[in-house]
């Protein structure tokens, strides 16, 4: 082997080691707050509530008293109501109180696929807003609906045509309406796609890519979209050992007008149960371009389209050694939780165990503390 080829091999090995993402990524110290890990709780995989197995928990909301999580099982979509008791900055207990079955087989809903990924609870109306990714490969549209307290569909939201499953270049299967949260103005909701639309850009790679997802604001009064902006996903942080890797926006939470916490959850195949990398970003869209009427974002970012700005505020890889089996699982939901004893705001993150359909996964709940910075 020549000196040159040895250098190439060493360089390749170094690149691979860097790309496998073993170390935590650098946190932006200029962010307006920082996050501190407090505790983890595993909901038993065999827990049954009112005849249903708890799992597939894909989003989270909190009304100041109770938490709500949506189960993304299309054959039996449902919402769980539960409480989280926190004592001395630890999760003492999680107690499930109720299950609300989504009425998905009525004349109105039987043609819809309830791959339910986003959830918001409106306590003043005692109603839920639910988003579904549909089934793009089967030409079933994604959608947003409002539900009453009994799980009956009340209304459907109007979505822009570029989200329709039938168009040639449009949403990617299993990559549409993933994130959903109430707006801080109290008049609407924000819904985000998990992956870029096909016409907007490619899915993320190990290198820097232009992979924008769309955040859309809907008015809850007329259920129509009013504004939108682009958010650029980060690259894969771990080298896939098998030919599959993805990163997407799995949960969102608005904390100030057009300012968000965004959970990016990546998966790199070939690492077994250690294939997940999850990051929390602070994102500011106040100066972002309104993209609602722009059908195609390809090659427009940084030119005629200004995306939202983002800062890394927490890398879950940094707490891996403190977690069960040293696993960061399939995190898909975030919500502000109760105020802690020291007056700081708590943040609760929850994982979707996929009912262990692909590999061993957990109903993992992680408790974080938000610390404001001057």
C-alpha positions as CSV (number, residue, x, y, z in Angstrom):
1,X,0.0,0.0,0.0
2,X,1.4,3.4,-1.0
3,X,1.7,6.3,1.4
4,X,-1.0,8.1,-0.6
5,X,-3.4,5.3,-0.4
6,X,-2.7,5.0,3.3
7,X,-3.5,8.6,3.8
8,X,-6.7,8.2,1.8
9,X,-7.7,5.2,4.0
10,X,-7.0,7.2,7.2
11,X,-8.9,10.2,5.9
12,X,-11.9,7.9,5.0
13,X,-11.8,6.3,8.5
14,X,-11.7,9.7,10.1
15,X,-14.6,11.0,8.1
16,X,-16.6,7.9,9.0
17,X,-15.9,8.3,12.7
18,X,-16.9,12.0,12.5
19,X,-20.1,11.2,10.7
20,X,-21.3,8.4,13.0
21,X,-22.2,11.2,15.5
22,X,-20.8,9.6,18.6
23,X,-20.3,12.9,20.4
24,X,-22.9,15.5,21.3
25,X,-23.3,18.4,18.9
26,X,-22.3,21.9,19.9
27,X,-25.1,23.9,21.7
28,X,-25.6,27.5,20.7
29,X,-24.8,29.4,23.9
30,X,-26.4,32.6,22.5
31,X,-29.9,31.0,22.6
32,X,-32.4,32.7,24.9
33,X,-32.6,29.6,27.1
34,X,-30.9,26.3,27.8
35,X,-32.3,22.9,28.6
36,X,-31.3,20.6,31.5
37,X,-32.1,16.9,31.7
38,X,-34.1,16.0,34.9
39,X,-35.6,12.5,34.6
40,X,-36.8,9.6,32.4
41,X,-39.9,7.4,32.8
42,X,-40.8,4.3,30.8
43,X,-44.5,3.6,30.4
44,X,-45.0,-0.2,30.5
45,X,-45.4,-1.7,27.1
46,X,-48.1,-4.0,28.3
47,X,-50.2,-1.3,29.9
48,X,-53.9,-1.5,28.9
49,X,-56.4,1.4,29.3
50,X,-60.1,0.7,28.7
51,X,-59.2,-2.3,26.6
52,X,-56.5,-0.6,24.5
53,X,-52.8,-1.1,24.6
54,X,-50.9,2.1,25.3
55,X,-48.4,2.8,22.5
56,X,-47.8,4.6,19.2
57,X,-47.8,7.9,21.2
58,X,-47.0,10.4,18.4
59,X,-47.8,13.9,19.9
60,X,-48.4,15.6,23.2
61,X,-50.4,18.5,24.6
62,X,-51.0,19.8,28.1
63,X,-53.9,22.0,29.4
64,X,-52.4,22.9,32.7
65,X,-53.9,19.9,34.5
66,X,-53.8,16.9,32.1
67,X,-51.7,15.6,29.3
68,X,-53.1,14.3,26.0
69,X,-51.3,12.0,23.5
70,X,-52.5,10.7,20.2
71,X,-52.0,7.1,19.1
72,X,-51.0,6.8,15.4
73,X,-52.4,3.3,14.8
74,X,-54.6,3.8,11.7
75,X,-56.8,0.8,12.5
76,X,-57.7,2.1,15.9
77,X,-56.8,5.9,16.2
78,X,-57.3,7.2,19.8
79,X,-56.3,9.9,22.2
80,X,-55.1,9.2,25.8
81,X,-55.7,11.6,28.7
82,X,-53.2,11.2,31.6
83,X,-51.4,13.0,34.4
84,X,-47.7,13.3,35.2
85,X,-46.8,13.8,38.9
86,X,-43.5,15.5,39.4
87,X,-41.8,15.5,42.8
88,X,-38.3,16.8,43.5
89,X,-37.7,17.3,39.8
90,X,-38.4,13.6,39.1
91,X,-41.4,11.9,37.5
92,X,-43.1,10.2,40.3
93,X,-46.0,8.6,38.4
94,X,-47.8,8.7,35.1
95,X,-51.5,7.8,35.5
96,X,-53.8,7.2,32.5
97,X,-57.3,8.4,33.1
98,X,-59.2,8.0,29.9
99,X,-59.1,6.9,26.2
100,X,-61.0,8.7,23.5
101,X,-61.6,6.6,20.4
102,X,-61.6,8.5,17.2
103,X,-64.7,7.7,15.2
104,X,-63.0,6.8,11.9
105,X,-65.5,4.5,10.3
106,X,-68.5,6.8,9.8
107,X,-69.8,7.8,6.4
108,X,-67.9,11.0,6.8
109,X,-64.5,9.5,7.7
110,X,-64.3,5.9,6.3
111,X,-62.4,7.1,3.2
112,X,-59.8,8.9,5.4
113,X,-56.6,7.3,6.7
114,X,-56.0,8.3,10.3
115,X,-52.2,8.0,10.5
116,X,-52.6,10.5,13.3
117,X,-49.3,12.3,14.1
118,X,-50.3,15.8,15.5
119,X,-52.5,16.8,18.3
120,X,-53.7,19.9,20.1
121,X,-56.4,20.2,22.7
122,X,-58.6,23.3,22.9
123,X,-59.8,23.4,26.6
124,X,-62.2,26.4,26.0
125,X,-64.1,24.3,23.5
126,X,-63.3,20.8,24.9
127,X,-62.3,19.9,21.4
128,X,-59.2,18.4,19.8
129,X,-57.4,19.2,16.5
130,X,-55.8,16.2,14.9
131,X,-53.5,15.9,11.9
132,X,-52.9,12.9,9.7
133,X,-50.2,12.0,7.2
134,X,-52.8,10.1,5.1
135,X,-51.3,7.4,2.9
136,X,-49.5,9.1,0.0
137,X,-48.6,5.9,-1.8
138,X,-52.3,5.0,-1.8
139,X,-53.3,8.5,-3.0
140,X,-55.0,9.2,0.4
141,X,-54.6,12.9,1.3
142,X,-53.2,14.2,4.5
143,X,-55.6,16.2,6.5
144,X,-56.4,18.2,9.6
145,X,-59.7,17.8,11.5
146,X,-61.4,19.0,14.6
147,X,-62.9,16.5,17.0
148,X,-65.4,16.8,19.8
149,X,-64.7,15.2,23.3
150,X,-66.2,11.9,22.1
151,X,-63.8,11.6,19.1
152,X,-66.4,12.5,16.5
153,X,-65.1,14.5,13.5
154,X,-66.7,18.0,13.4
155,X,-64.8,19.9,10.7
156,X,-62.0,19.5,8.2
157,X,-59.4,22.2,7.5
158,X,-58.7,23.5,4.1
159,X,-55.1,22.6,3.0
160,X,-53.1,24.0,0.1
161,X,-53.2,21.9,-3.1
162,X,-49.5,21.1,-3.0
163,X,-50.1,18.8,0.0
164,X,-52.5,16.7,-2.0
165,X,-51.5,13.0,-2.6
166,X,-52.5,12.9,-6.2
167,X,-50.1,15.5,-7.6
168,X,-47.0,14.2,-9.3
169,X,-44.6,16.2,-7.3
170,X,-46.0,16.7,-3.8
171,X,-45.7,15.1,-0.3
172,X,-43.6,12.1,0.5
173,X,-45.2,9.1,2.0
174,X,-45.1,9.1,5.8
175,X,-43.6,12.6,5.7
176,X,-46.5,15.1,5.8
177,X,-48.4,16.6,8.8
178,X,-46.3,15.5,11.7
179,X,-46.0,18.5,14.0
180,X,-49.0,20.4,15.4
181,X,-49.3,23.0,18.2
182,X,-51.6,25.7,19.4
183,X,-50.5,29.2,18.4
184,X,-49.7,31.6,21.3
185,X,-52.1,34.2,19.9
186,X,-55.0,31.8,20.8
187,X,-56.6,32.1,17.4
188,X,-55.0,29.3,15.4
189,X,-52.7,26.3,15.1
190,X,-49.3,25.6,13.5
191,X,-48.8,22.4,11.5
192,X,-45.5,21.3,10.1
193,X,-44.5,18.7,7.5
194,X,-41.9,16.1,8.6
195,X,-40.1,15.8,5.3
196,X,-39.7,18.2,2.3
197,X,-42.3,18.1,-0.5
198,X,-40.8,16.5,-3.6
199,X,-40.8,19.8,-5.5
200,X,-39.2,21.7,-2.5
201,X,-36.0,19.6,-2.2
202,X,-34.4,16.3,-1.4
203,X,-34.4,14.5,1.9
204,X,-31.5,15.1,4.1
205,X,-28.1,13.5,3.6
206,X,-24.9,13.3,5.7
207,X,-23.7,16.4,4.1
208,X,-25.4,19.8,4.1
209,X,-28.5,19.8,2.0
210,X,-31.3,22.2,1.1
211,X,-34.1,20.2,2.7
212,X,-36.9,22.6,3.7
213,X,-40.1,21.6,5.5
214,X,-43.2,23.9,5.7
215,X,-44.8,25.4,8.8
216,X,-48.3,26.5,8.1
217,X,-50.6,28.7,10.3
218,X,-54.3,27.9,10.2
219,X,-57.0,30.1,11.7
220,X,-59.3,27.9,13.9
221,X,-62.3,30.1,13.1
222,X,-62.5,29.5,9.4
223,X,-60.1,26.6,9.3
224,X,-58.1,28.1,6.4
225,X,-54.3,28.6,6.0
226,X,-53.2,32.2,6.5
227,X,-49.4,32.1,6.4
228,X,-46.4,29.8,6.1
229,X,-42.6,29.7,6.2
230,X,-39.8,27.3,5.4
231,X,-37.6,25.6,7.9
232,X,-34.4,23.9,6.9
233,X,-33.7,20.5,8.3
234,X,-30.3,19.6,9.6
235,X,-28.2,16.8,8.1
236,X,-28.0,13.2,9.3
237,X,-25.7,13.0,12.3
238,X,-25.0,9.2,12.1
239,X,-23.7,7.2,9.2
240,X,-26.2,4.6,8.1
241,X,-24.7,1.1,7.9
242,X,-27.7,0.0,5.8
243,X,-29.1,1.9,2.8
244,X,-31.6,4.0,4.7
245,X,-31.4,7.2,6.7
246,X,-33.8,10.1,7.4
247,X,-34.2,13.2,9.4
248,X,-37.4,15.1,9.9
249,X,-39.3,17.6,12.1
250,X,-41.3,15.3,14.4
251,X,-42.8,17.9,16.9
252,X,-43.2,21.6,17.2
253,X,-44.1,24.0,20.0
254,X,-44.6,27.8,19.7
255,X,-43.5,29.7,22.8
256,X,-43.7,33.3,21.5
257,X,-45.1,34.8,18.2
258,X,-43.4,32.9,15.4
259,X,-40.8,31.5,17.7
260,X,-40.7,27.7,18.3
261,X,-39.0,24.7,19.8
262,X,-38.6,22.2,17.0
263,X,-37.8,18.5,17.6
264,X,-35.8,16.9,14.8
265,X,-35.6,13.1,15.0
266,X,-33.3,11.2,12.7
267,X,-32.8,7.5,12.0
268,X,-29.8,5.8,10.5
269,X,-30.3,2.1,9.6
270,X,-27.9,-0.6,10.7
271,X,-27.3,0.5,14.2
272,X,-30.1,-1.5,15.8
273,X,-31.7,0.3,18.8
274,X,-29.0,3.0,18.7
275,X,-30.0,4.4,15.3
276,X,-32.0,7.4,16.6
277,X,-30.5,10.9,16.9
278,X,-32.8,13.6,18.3
279,X,-32.2,17.4,18.6
280,X,-34.1,20.3,19.9
281,X,-33.8,23.6,18.1
282,X,-34.9,27.1,19.0
283,X,-36.3,28.6,15.8
284,X,-37.2,32.2,14.9
285,X,-39.5,32.8,11.9
286,X,-40.3,36.5,12.4
287,X,-38.2,37.5,9.4
288,X,-38.9,34.4,7.3
289,X,-40.6,34.7,3.8
290,X,-44.3,33.8,3.6
291,X,-44.3,30.8,1.4
292,X,-48.0,30.0,1.4
293,X,-48.5,30.9,-2.3
294,X,-45.1,29.5,-3.5
295,X,-45.7,26.0,-4.9
296,X,-42.1,25.2,-5.5
297,X,-39.2,26.0,-3.1
298,X,-36.5,24.2,-5.1
299,X,-33.3,26.4,-5.3
300,X,-35.1,29.4,-3.7
301,X,-33.8,29.2,-0.2
302,X,-31.4,32.0,0.6
303,X,-32.4,33.8,-2.6
304,X,-36.0,34.9,-3.0
305,X,-37.0,32.8,0.1
306,X,-35.6,33.5,3.5
307,X,-36.1,30.4,5.8
308,X,-36.5,30.6,9.5
309,X,-33.4,30.9,11.7
310,X,-32.5,28.1,14.0
311,X,-30.2,27.3,17.0
312,X,-29.4,24.0,18.6
313,X,-30.4,24.1,22.2
314,X,-30.3,20.4,23.2
315,X,-28.8,17.2,21.8
316,X,-30.4,14.1,23.4
317,X,-27.2,12.2,22.6
318,X,-25.6,14.1,25.6
319,X,-27.9,12.3,28.1
320,X,-27.8,8.8,26.4
321,X,-25.7,7.2,29.2
322,X,-28.4,8.3,31.8
323,X,-31.3,6.7,29.9
324,X,-32.7,3.2,30.0
325,X,-30.5,0.8,28.0
326,X,-28.6,4.0,27.0
327,X,-31.2,4.5,24.3
328,X,-32.7,7.7,22.9
329,X,-35.9,6.3,21.4
330,X,-38.3,7.4,18.7
331,X,-39.1,10.9,20.2
332,X,-42.2,12.4,18.5
333,X,-44.0,14.7,20.9
334,X,-43.2,17.7,23.1
335,X,-45.3,19.9,25.4
336,X,-44.7,22.4,28.2
337,X,-45.4,20.7,31.5
338,X,-46.0,21.9,35.1
339,X,-44.0,24.7,36.6
340,X,-41.2,23.2,38.7
341,X,-40.6,23.9,42.4
342,X,-37.9,26.5,41.5
343,X,-40.3,28.4,39.3
344,X,-38.7,27.2,36.0
345,X,-40.8,25.8,33.2
346,X,-40.7,22.1,32.5
347,X,-40.7,20.4,29.1
348,X,-42.0,16.9,28.5
349,X,-40.8,14.8,25.5
350,X,-42.5,11.5,24.6
351,X,-41.6,8.6,22.3
352,X,-43.6,6.5,19.9
353,X,-42.8,2.8,20.5
354,X,-44.4,1.7,17.2
355,X,-45.9,-1.2,19.2
356,X,-42.5,-2.8,18.7
357,X,-43.4,-3.5,15.1
358,X,-39.9,-3.0,13.8
359,X,-37.6,-3.5,16.7
360,X,-37.7,-3.2,20.5
361,X,-38.8,0.3,21.4
362,X,-40.1,2.0,24.5
363,X,-42.9,4.4,25.6
364,X,-40.1,6.7,26.8
365,X,-40.9,10.0,28.6
366,X,-38.2,12.5,29.2
367,X,-38.4,15.5,31.5
368,X,-36.4,18.7,30.9
369,X,-36.0,22.0,32.6
370,X,-36.0,25.3,30.7
371,X,-33.6,27.8,32.1
372,X,-33.8,31.4,30.7
373,X,-30.5,33.1,29.9
374,X,-29.8,36.8,30.1
